[in-house]
């Protein structure tokens, strides 16, 4: 445990920040799940709408450092690929 007052305060701040970051990471996962569930259900319009809502959230969390920028890009790329496949499947 921290001994100095400065270290005790820093420990309190770290705990609060870690809880806040965990909340934001959870929010990103929720948005991703909405897109994935719509894709699995085969609903192109719902998936596209969910993706459109998720992209700004994913980008914002990457900018804040909650998730890595490459991870954000990977999620967006993979989801978009699945949504495009859904549209081609519905058209064809």
C-alpha positions, 0 to 999 in steps of 0.5 A: 500500500502507498505510504505517502499522501501523494502516493495514496492520492495517486492510487485513488486517482488510478482506481477511479480512472480504471473504472471509467476506462472499463466503462468505456471499453464495455460501451464499445463492446456493446456497440460491436455486439449490436452490429454482430448480432444484426449480421448473424440475424442476416438483417442488412439494414439493421446491421448497417445502421448499427455499424454507422452508430458504432464507428464514431464510438470506436474512433472516439475510444481509439483517440482516447487510448481506450483501445488501440488505433489498429484494433479499432481499424481491424474491428471496423474493417471486419464488420464492414466486410461482413455487412457488404457480404450481406448486401451482396447476398441479399441482392444476389 
